[in-house]
């Protein structure tokens, strides 16, 4: 078993152990634009478990990371489609736009910067 697979398995187990501390979120990607009709098709959606938190005062700079932005950490294995900037995440009935996405070196988690 590779080190990255071991990390991914442990992250999945950690999310299972968090239980009630996690929430169910839905990611919806941006749909494709159809120039012939001028319409945007509905994007793909997937449901996943994540932890939603705030940024610390030392992380906010008022420009890149604003005071009301939220940070979400998700088990990468729980997403069935690859998320992208500009997509939306709905968590606890609140919709957020994805501003930035990063992934750890083992590809076990996604960290989303979200904005309402």
N, C-alpha and C positions, 0 to 999 in steps of 0.2 A: 504494500500500500504506500502510495506516495505521501509526502508530507502535506501537500495541498489538499489531498483527499481526506487525510486525517483531520486537518483544520476544518474543512467543510463539514465533516460528520460531527465534530465537536460543537460547531456553531449551531447546527441543526438541533442537537441535543440540548444546548443551552436555551434556545428559543422554546423548546418543549417544556423545559423546567421553569421558565419564567411564567408560564400559565396565564393567570389573570392580568399580569403586567403588560402583556402584549395586546394589541388590538388588530382587528381585521381591517385591512385597507384594500381599496380597489384602484388599480392603475389603468388608465385609459390613454392609449397612444394617440398622437395626432393622426387624423385621417389624411388620405391622399387627395390632393386637389385635382379635379377633372376640368381641364381647360375648355372642353367642348360644351359642358353644361354650366360651368362656373361654380359648381357645388363642391363641397368637401365631404368625402365619404366618412362614415363613422369609423373611428379607430378601434383597434383590438383592445379587449379588456382582460384583466386577470385579477384574481383575489389572492392576497398573501398576508402573512403575519408580520408585524413590525412593532417597534418601540418608537413612540413619538415623544420628543423632548424639545426643550428650548436651547438656544445658544447662550453661552455665558457672556457676561458683559465684556470680558476680554476678547471674545470672538467677534463681536459686532463692531463694525466700523462706520455704519451709516450709509455706506455705498454698496459694496459687494454683498455684505451680510447686514441686513437691516434689523432693527430692534424687534420687529414682530415676526421675523422669519422663524421657521421651525426646522428642526433636524429630525430626520427619520432614519432609523437603522433597520434594515430588513435582511432576512436570510435569503441570499441570492438563489438558493435551490428552490425556494417556495414561489418564485416568479416563473411563469411558464413562457413569458415573452421578455425580450430585452427592453428595458425602459429607456426613454430618451428625454432629453431636455425639451421642455415645451409641452410635454404630456401633463396629465392631471392625476392627482391622487386624492381620493376621497377617504377620509378617516373620521370616525365618530360623527358622521353627518356633515362634515366640513370639507369643502373642496379647496385644494391647493394646486398651484402651478409649480412644476418642477423647474427650478432655476439652475441647479447644478447637481451632478451625480458623480460620485467617486466609488471606487471599489478597492477592497484590500488586496494585497499581493497574492493571497491564496484564492481569490475570487469567491470567498465564502459569504461576504456581506456587501450590500449596497448602502451607501450613505447618501441621502437625498437632502438638498437644501430646498425647502418649500416656502411658498409665499402665497398669501390669500389675495 
